[in-house]
Amino acid sequence: MAELRPCEGGETLSGMRLGSWTLDEGEAAVEEASLGSIGPSSTSRHAATGTDDPDEDQALEEDSGWEAWGATNHGGVVFPLFSPPPEWRVQTFGRQTLLPDRTYALGFHGAGGYMAHVYFTADDLASLQPGQVWADDRAMSAGDFGELVDDKC
């Protein structure tokens, strides 16, 4: 499950995205999966990178994730990682499952320039105990997550 929670005050979430990369794909893939790439231009990866490299095609086919740059959500939302709310009109890419040896970035924008993201692997999520969540590069309790969100705001 994924939980996106903005700061208190009815903040609007937008630009939600889940992307992934391998260590071999390097910094360019991290940039593509980052929040800075969310927007209409990120839906055309070849246009964004300006390349027709067959190796890149292979890497992109192995990616898994989705983006909903035009979607908005008022307040927090909880959903299965690869099944965001249908009203977001999500565009998916790759297999919609956690893949081994990939690092994932889940992020969103909020009003007033607020951005949040979390990085994780399939192994990170598999290591969680009941009642734990993954945030800030570590496992924590749901209560600690709430405090973390409050501190970040």
LOTOR-704869 format. One record per residue: residue in three letters; x negated, y negated, z of N, C-alpha, C in turn. Coordinates in nm, 2 decimals. Each point is the difference from the previous one (the first is absolute). Layout:
! LOTOR-704869
residu | n_px | n_py | n_pz | ca_px | ca_py | ca_pz | c_px | c_py | c_pz
ALA | X | Y | Z | X | Y | Z | X | Y | Z $
...
***
This chain:
! LOTOR-704869
residu | n_px | n_py | n_pz | ca_px | ca_py | ca_pz | c_px | c_py | c_pz
MET | -0.08 | 0.12 | 0.00 | 0.08 | -0.12 | 0.00 | -0.09 | -0.12 | 0.00 $
ALA | 0.05 | -0.11 | -0.06 | -0.07 | -0.13 | 0.00 | 0.09 | -0.10 | 0.07 $
GLU | -0.06 | -0.09 | 0.07 | 0.07 | -0.11 | 0.06 | -0.07 | -0.13 | -0.04 $
LEU | 0.08 | -0.09 | -0.06 | -0.05 | -0.13 | -0.03 | 0.08 | -0.10 | 0.09 $
ARG | -0.08 | -0.07 | 0.08 | 0.06 | -0.09 | 0.10 | -0.06 | -0.14 | -0.01 $
PRO | 0.08 | -0.10 | -0.04 | -0.06 | -0.13 | 0.00 | 0.00 | -0.06 | 0.14 $
CYS | -0.05 | -0.12 | 0.01 | 0.00 | -0.07 | 0.13 | 0.14 | -0.04 | 0.03 $
GLU | 0.03 | -0.02 | 0.13 | 0.14 | -0.03 | 0.04 | 0.04 | -0.13 | -0.06 $
GLY | 0.13 | -0.02 | -0.01 | 0.06 | -0.12 | -0.05 | 0.06 | 0.02 | -0.14 $
GLY | 0.04 | 0.12 | -0.03 | 0.07 | 0.03 | -0.12 | -0.08 | -0.01 | -0.13 $
GLU | -0.13 | 0.02 | 0.01 | -0.09 | -0.02 | -0.11 | 0.04 | 0.10 | -0.11 $
THR | -0.02 | -0.04 | -0.12 | 0.03 | 0.08 | -0.12 | -0.12 | 0.07 | -0.05 $
LEU | 0.01 | 0.13 | -0.03 | -0.10 | 0.08 | -0.06 | 0.01 | -0.01 | -0.15 $
SER | -0.11 | 0.00 | -0.07 | 0.00 | 0.01 | -0.15 | -0.13 | 0.06 | -0.04 $
GLY | 0.00 | 0.03 | -0.13 | -0.13 | 0.05 | -0.06 | -0.05 | 0.13 | 0.07 $
MET | 0.09 | 0.09 | 0.03 | -0.04 | 0.13 | 0.06 | -0.07 | 0.08 | -0.10 $
ARG | -0.11 | 0.07 | 0.04 | -0.07 | 0.09 | -0.09 | -0.08 | 0.11 | 0.07 $
LEU | 0.00 | 0.11 | -0.06 | -0.08 | 0.12 | 0.05 | -0.09 | 0.04 | -0.12 $
GLY | -0.13 | -0.01 | 0.02 | -0.10 | 0.04 | -0.10 | -0.11 | 0.08 | 0.06 $
SER | -0.08 | 0.07 | -0.09 | -0.10 | 0.08 | 0.05 | -0.12 | 0.00 | -0.09 $
TRP | -0.12 | 0.05 | 0.05 | -0.12 | 0.01 | -0.07 | -0.09 | 0.10 | 0.06 $
THR | -0.10 | 0.05 | -0.08 | -0.10 | 0.09 | 0.06 | -0.13 | -0.08 | 0.02 $
LEU | -0.09 | 0.05 | 0.07 | -0.13 | -0.06 | 0.03 | -0.07 | -0.03 | -0.14 $
ASP | 0.01 | 0.10 | -0.09 | -0.07 | -0.02 | -0.13 | 0.06 | -0.11 | -0.08 $
GLU | 0.13 | -0.03 | 0.02 | 0.06 | -0.11 | -0.08 | -0.05 | -0.14 | 0.05 $
GLY | -0.05 | -0.01 | 0.12 | -0.07 | -0.12 | 0.04 | 0.08 | -0.12 | 0.03 $
GLU | -0.07 | -0.11 | 0.00 | 0.06 | -0.13 | 0.04 | 0.11 | -0.05 | -0.09 $
ALA | -0.01 | 0.03 | -0.13 | 0.11 | -0.04 | -0.09 | 0.13 | 0.06 | 0.04 $
ALA | 0.00 | 0.12 | 0.04 | 0.12 | 0.07 | 0.04 | 0.06 | -0.06 | 0.13 $
VAL | -0.10 | -0.03 | 0.09 | 0.05 | -0.06 | 0.13 | 0.06 | -0.14 | -0.03 $
GLU | -0.05 | -0.08 | -0.09 | 0.06 | -0.12 | -0.04 | 0.13 | 0.02 | -0.06 $
GLU | 0.02 | 0.10 | -0.09 | 0.13 | 0.02 | -0.06 | 0.10 | 0.04 | 0.10 $
ALA | -0.04 | 0.08 | 0.11 | 0.09 | 0.04 | 0.10 | 0.03 | -0.11 | 0.11 $
SER | -0.08 | -0.10 | -0.01 | 0.02 | -0.11 | 0.10 | 0.12 | -0.08 | -0.02 $
LEU | 0.04 | -0.08 | 0.10 | 0.11 | -0.08 | -0.01 | -0.01 | -0.11 | -0.10 $
GLY | -0.12 | -0.04 | -0.03 | -0.02 | -0.11 | -0.09 | 0.04 | 0.03 | -0.14 $
SER | 0.02 | 0.13 | -0.03 | 0.03 | 0.04 | -0.14 | 0.15 | 0.02 | -0.01 $
ILE | 0.08 | -0.02 | 0.10 | 0.15 | 0.02 | -0.01 | 0.06 | -0.12 | -0.08 $
GLY | 0.07 | 0.04 | -0.10 | 0.07 | -0.10 | -0.09 | 0.02 | 0.07 | -0.13 $
PRO | 0.06 | -0.08 | -0.09 | 0.04 | 0.06 | -0.13 | -0.12 | 0.05 | -0.08 $
SER | -0.12 | -0.06 | 0.02 | -0.12 | 0.04 | -0.08 | -0.05 | 0.13 | 0.05 $
SER | 0.03 | 0.04 | 0.12 | -0.05 | 0.13 | 0.05 | 0.07 | 0.12 | -0.05 $
THR | 0.11 | -0.02 | -0.07 | 0.07 | 0.11 | -0.06 | -0.06 | 0.05 | -0.13 $
SER | -0.09 | -0.09 | -0.06 | -0.07 | 0.04 | -0.11 | -0.15 | 0.01 | 0.03 $
ARG | -0.04 | 0.12 | 0.04 | -0.14 | 0.01 | 0.05 | -0.10 | -0.02 | -0.11 $
HIS | 0.02 | 0.04 | -0.12 | -0.09 | -0.02 | -0.11 | -0.01 | -0.15 | -0.03 $
ALA | 0.11 | -0.07 | 0.00 | -0.01 | -0.14 | -0.02 | -0.08 | -0.07 | 0.11 $
ALA | 0.02 | 0.05 | 0.12 | -0.07 | -0.07 | 0.11 | -0.15 | 0.03 | 0.00 $
THR | -0.04 | 0.12 | -0.05 | -0.15 | 0.03 | 0.00 | -0.06 | -0.03 | -0.14 $
GLY | 0.08 | -0.01 | -0.10 | -0.05 | -0.02 | -0.13 | -0.08 | 0.11 | -0.06 $
THR | 0.03 | 0.12 | 0.03 | -0.07 | 0.12 | -0.04 | 0.09 | 0.11 | -0.06 $
ASP | -0.06 | 0.07 | -0.09 | 0.07 | 0.12 | -0.05 | -0.09 | 0.13 | 0.03 $
ASP | -0.07 | -0.01 | 0.11 | -0.09 | 0.11 | 0.04 | 0.07 | 0.13 | 0.03 $
PRO | -0.03 | 0.11 | -0.07 | 0.07 | 0.13 | 0.03 | -0.02 | 0.04 | 0.15 $
ASP | -0.12 | -0.03 | 0.05 | -0.02 | 0.04 | 0.14 | 0.10 | -0.07 | 0.09 $
GLU | 0.03 | -0.13 | -0.03 | 0.09 | -0.07 | 0.08 | 0.14 | 0.06 | -0.01 $
ASP | 0.04 | 0.04 | -0.13 | 0.13 | 0.06 | -0.02 | 0.01 | 0.12 | 0.09 $
GLN | -0.10 | 0.08 | 0.01 | 0.00 | 0.12 | 0.09 | 0.02 | -0.04 | 0.14 $
ALA | -0.08 | -0.10 | 0.05 | 0.01 | -0.04 | 0.14 | 0.14 | -0.05 | 0.03 $
LEU | 0.06 | -0.08 | -0.10 | 0.13 | -0.05 | 0.03 | 0.11 | 0.11 | 0.00 $
GLU | -0.02 | 0.10 | -0.08 | 0.10 | 0.11 | 0.00 | -0.01 | 0.08 | 0.13 $
GLU | -0.11 | -0.01 | 0.07 | -0.02 | 0.07 | 0.13 | 0.05 | -0.08 | 0.11 $
ASP | 0.02 | -0.13 | -0.02 | 0.05 | -0.09 | 0.11 | 0.14 | 0.04 | 0.04 $
SER | 0.04 | -0.04 | 0.12 | 0.14 | 0.03 | 0.04 | 0.04 | -0.12 | 0.08 $
GLY | 0.12 | -0.05 | -0.03 | 0.05 | -0.11 | 0.07 | 0.12 | -0.07 | -0.06 $
TRP | 0.03 | -0.12 | 0.03 | 0.11 | -0.08 | -0.05 | -0.02 | -0.14 | 0.03 $
GLU | 0.07 | -0.09 | -0.07 | 0.00 | -0.14 | 0.03 | 0.14 | -0.06 | -0.02 $
ALA | 0.03 | -0.10 | 0.08 | 0.13 | -0.06 | -0.01 | -0.02 | -0.15 | 0.02 $
TRP | -0.07 | -0.06 | -0.09 | -0.04 | -0.14 | 0.02 | 0.11 | -0.10 | -0.01 $
GLY | 0.12 | 0.04 | -0.05 | 0.11 | -0.09 | 0.00 | 0.10 | 0.02 | 0.11 $
ALA | -0.03 | 0.11 | 0.08 | 0.10 | 0.04 | 0.10 | -0.02 | -0.09 | 0.13 $
THR | 0.11 | -0.02 | 0.07 | -0.01 | -0.07 | 0.12 | 0.08 | 0.08 | 0.11 $
ASN | -0.04 | -0.02 | 0.12 | 0.07 | 0.07 | 0.11 | -0.01 | -0.10 | 0.12 $
HIS | 0.11 | -0.02 | 0.06 | 0.01 | -0.09 | 0.12 | -0.02 | 0.08 | 0.13 $
GLY | -0.10 | -0.03 | 0.07 | -0.03 | 0.08 | 0.12 | -0.08 | 0.13 | -0.03 $
GLY | -0.01 | 0.08 | 0.10 | -0.08 | 0.13 | -0.02 | 0.08 | 0.10 | -0.07 $
VAL | -0.08 | 0.11 | -0.05 | 0.06 | 0.11 | -0.07 | -0.08 | 0.12 | 0.03 $
VAL | 0.07 | 0.12 | 0.01 | -0.07 | 0.13 | 0.02 | 0.05 | 0.09 | -0.11 $
PHE | -0.09 | 0.07 | -0.07 | 0.03 | 0.08 | -0.11 | -0.10 | 0.11 | -0.03 $
PRO | 0.03 | 0.11 | -0.06 | -0.10 | 0.10 | -0.04 | -0.10 | -0.07 | -0.09 $
LEU | -0.13 | 0.03 | 0.01 | -0.11 | -0.07 | -0.07 | 0.02 | -0.01 | -0.15 $
PHE | 0.05 | 0.11 | -0.06 | 0.02 | 0.00 | -0.14 | 0.14 | -0.01 | -0.05 $
SER | 0.09 | -0.05 | 0.10 | 0.14 | -0.03 | -0.03 | 0.04 | -0.13 | 0.05 $
PRO | -0.05 | -0.11 | -0.05 | 0.04 | -0.13 | 0.05 | 0.15 | -0.02 | -0.03 $
PRO | 0.06 | -0.10 | 0.07 | 0.14 | -0.02 | -0.02 | 0.04 | -0.03 | -0.15 $
PRO | 0.10 | 0.07 | -0.05 | 0.04 | -0.01 | -0.15 | 0.02 | -0.15 | -0.04 $
GLU | 0.05 | -0.08 | 0.09 | 0.03 | -0.14 | -0.04 | -0.13 | -0.08 | -0.04 $
TRP | -0.11 | 0.06 | 0.04 | -0.13 | -0.07 | -0.04 | -0.03 | 0.01 | -0.15 $
ARG | 0.06 | 0.09 | -0.07 | -0.02 | 0.02 | -0.14 | -0.15 | 0.03 | -0.02 $
VAL | -0.05 | 0.10 | 0.06 | -0.14 | 0.04 | 0.00 | -0.05 | 0.06 | -0.13 $
GLN | -0.12 | -0.04 | -0.04 | -0.07 | 0.06 | -0.12 | -0.10 | 0.09 | 0.06 $
THR | 0.01 | 0.13 | -0.03 | -0.09 | 0.10 | 0.05 | -0.11 | 0.03 | -0.10 $
PHE | -0.11 | 0.05 | 0.05 | -0.11 | 0.04 | -0.09 | -0.07 | 0.13 | 0.06 $
GLY | -0.04 | 0.09 | -0.08 | -0.06 | 0.12 | 0.05 | 0.10 | 0.09 | 0.07 $
ARG | -0.06 | 0.11 | 0.06 | 0.08 | 0.09 | 0.08 | 0.04 | -0.07 | 0.13 $
GLN | 0.12 | 0.02 | 0.04 | 0.06 | -0.06 | 0.12 | -0.02 | 0.09 | 0.12 $
THR | -0.13 | 0.02 | 0.03 | -0.04 | 0.08 | 0.12 | -0.14 | -0.05 | 0.04 $
LEU | -0.03 | 0.03 | 0.12 | -0.14 | -0.03 | 0.05 | -0.09 | 0.10 | -0.07 $
LEU | -0.11 | -0.06 | -0.05 | -0.10 | 0.08 | -0.07 | -0.13 | 0.01 | 0.08 $
PRO | -0.07 | 0.11 | -0.01 | -0.12 | 0.01 | 0.08 | -0.11 | -0.09 | -0.06 $
ASP | -0.09 | -0.04 | 0.08 | -0.12 | -0.08 | -0.04 | 0.04 | -0.14 | -0.05 $
ARG | 0.11 | -0.05 | 0.03 | 0.04 | -0.13 | -0.04 | 0.03 | -0.09 | 0.12 $
THR | -0.04 | -0.12 | 0.00 | 0.03 | -0.10 | 0.10 | 0.12 | -0.08 | -0.05 $
TYR | 0.10 | -0.02 | 0.09 | 0.12 | -0.07 | -0.04 | 0.01 | -0.14 | 0.07 $
ALA | 0.06 | -0.09 | -0.07 | 0.03 | -0.13 | 0.06 | 0.15 | -0.03 | -0.01 $
LEU | 0.06 | -0.02 | 0.11 | 0.14 | -0.04 | 0.00 | 0.01 | -0.14 | 0.06 $
GLY | 0.06 | -0.09 | -0.08 | 0.00 | -0.14 | 0.04 | 0.13 | -0.07 | -0.04 $
PHE | 0.01 | -0.12 | 0.05 | 0.11 | -0.09 | -0.04 | -0.04 | -0.15 | 0.03 $
HIS | 0.07 | -0.09 | -0.06 | -0.01 | -0.14 | 0.02 | 0.12 | -0.04 | 0.09 $
GLY | -0.02 | -0.10 | 0.07 | 0.11 | -0.06 | 0.08 | 0.01 | -0.15 | -0.03 $
ALA | 0.10 | -0.07 | 0.05 | 0.01 | -0.14 | -0.03 | -0.12 | -0.08 | 0.06 $
GLY | -0.03 | -0.11 | -0.06 | -0.10 | -0.09 | 0.06 | -0.14 | 0.06 | -0.02 $
GLY | -0.02 | 0.09 | -0.09 | -0.14 | 0.05 | -0.03 | -0.04 | 0.12 | 0.09 $
TYR | 0.09 | 0.04 | 0.08 | -0.02 | 0.12 | 0.09 | -0.02 | 0.12 | -0.08 $
MET | -0.11 | 0.08 | 0.02 | -0.02 | 0.12 | -0.07 | -0.04 | 0.11 | 0.10 $
ALA | 0.04 | 0.12 | -0.02 | -0.04 | 0.11 | 0.08 | -0.03 | 0.12 | -0.08 $
HIS | -0.09 | 0.09 | 0.04 | -0.04 | 0.12 | -0.07 | -0.05 | 0.10 | 0.10 $
VAL | 0.00 | 0.12 | -0.04 | -0.06 | 0.11 | 0.07 | -0.06 | 0.10 | -0.10 $
TYR | -0.12 | 0.05 | 0.04 | -0.08 | 0.09 | -0.09 | 0.00 | 0.14 | 0.07 $
PHE | 0.02 | 0.10 | -0.07 | 0.00 | 0.14 | 0.06 | -0.02 | 0.10 | -0.11 $
THR | -0.03 | 0.12 | 0.05 | -0.02 | 0.12 | -0.09 | 0.11 | 0.10 | 0.04 $
ALA | 0.01 | 0.11 | -0.08 | 0.09 | 0.11 | 0.04 | -0.05 | 0.06 | 0.13 $
ASP | -0.13 | 0.01 | 0.02 | -0.05 | 0.06 | 0.12 | 0.03 | -0.09 | 0.13 $
ASP | 0.00 | -0.13 | -0.02 | 0.04 | -0.09 | 0.11 | 0.14 | 0.03 | 0.04 $
LEU | 0.09 | 0.01 | -0.09 | 0.14 | 0.02 | 0.03 | 0.02 | 0.14 | 0.06 $
ALA | -0.07 | 0.10 | -0.05 | 0.02 | 0.14 | 0.05 | -0.05 | 0.01 | 0.14 $
SER | -0.09 | -0.09 | 0.04 | -0.06 | 0.01 | 0.14 | 0.09 | -0.06 | 0.10 $
LEU | 0.11 | -0.07 | -0.04 | 0.09 | -0.06 | 0.10 | 0.07 | 0.10 | 0.08 $
GLN | 0.01 | -0.03 | 0.13 | 0.08 | 0.08 | 0.10 | 0.14 | -0.06 | 0.00 $
PRO | 0.10 | 0.08 | 0.04 | 0.13 | -0.05 | 0.01 | 0.01 | -0.13 | 0.08 $
GLY | 0.07 | -0.10 | -0.05 | 0.01 | -0.13 | 0.07 | -0.11 | -0.10 | -0.04 $
GLN | -0.10 | 0.04 | -0.08 | -0.10 | -0.09 | -0.04 | 0.02 | -0.06 | -0.13 $
VAL | -0.06 | -0.11 | -0.03 | 0.00 | -0.07 | -0.13 | -0.14 | -0.03 | -0.04 $
TRP | -0.02 | -0.03 | -0.12 | -0.13 | -0.03 | -0.05 | 0.00 | -0.15 | -0.04 $
ALA | -0.08 | -0.08 | 0.07 | -0.01 | -0.15 | -0.03 | -0.14 | -0.04 | 0.05 $
ASP | -0.05 | -0.11 | -0.06 | -0.12 | -0.06 | 0.04 | -0.12 | 0.11 | 0.00 $
ASP | 0.01 | 0.09 | -0.10 | -0.11 | 0.10 | -0.02 | -0.01 | 0.10 | 0.11 $
ARG | 0.12 | 0.03 | 0.07 | -0.01 | 0.09 | 0.11 | 0.14 | 0.05 | 0.04 $
ALA | 0.01 | 0.11 | 0.06 | 0.13 | 0.05 | 0.06 | 0.03 | -0.07 | 0.12 $
MET | 0.13 | -0.03 | 0.02 | 0.04 | -0.07 | 0.13 | 0.15 | 0.04 | 0.02 $
SER | 0.04 | -0.04 | 0.12 | 0.14 | 0.03 | 0.04 | 0.09 | -0.11 | -0.07 $
ALA | 0.13 | 0.03 | 0.00 | 0.09 | -0.10 | -0.06 | 0.00 | -0.13 | 0.08 $
GLY | -0.02 | 0.01 | 0.13 | 0.00 | -0.11 | 0.09 | -0.13 | -0.09 | -0.03 $
ASP | -0.11 | 0.07 | -0.02 | -0.12 | -0.07 | -0.04 | 0.01 | -0.07 | -0.13 $
PHE | 0.07 | 0.06 | -0.09 | 0.03 | -0.06 | -0.14 | 0.08 | -0.12 | 0.02 $
GLY | 0.10 | 0.00 | 0.08 | 0.08 | -0.12 | 0.03 | -0.08 | -0.11 | 0.05 $
GLU | -0.09 | 0.03 | 0.09 | -0.09 | -0.10 | 0.06 | -0.10 | -0.06 | -0.11 $
LEU | -0.05 | 0.09 | -0.08 | -0.09 | -0.04 | -0.11 | 0.07 | -0.10 | -0.09 $
VAL | 0.12 | 0.03 | -0.04 | 0.08 | -0.09 | -0.09 | 0.02 | -0.13 | 0.07 $
ASP | 0.03 | 0.00 | 0.13 | 0.02 | -0.13 | 0.07 | -0.13 | -0.07 | 0.01 $
ASP | -0.11 | 0.06 | 0.02 | -0.13 | -0.06 | 0.01 | -0.04 | -0.06 | -0.14 $
LYS | 0.03 | 0.07 | -0.11 | -0.04 | -0.05 | -0.13 | 0.09 | -0.12 | -0.04 $
CYS | 0.12 | -0.01 | 0.05 | 0.08 | -0.12 | -0.03 | -0.04 | -0.12 | 0.08 $
***
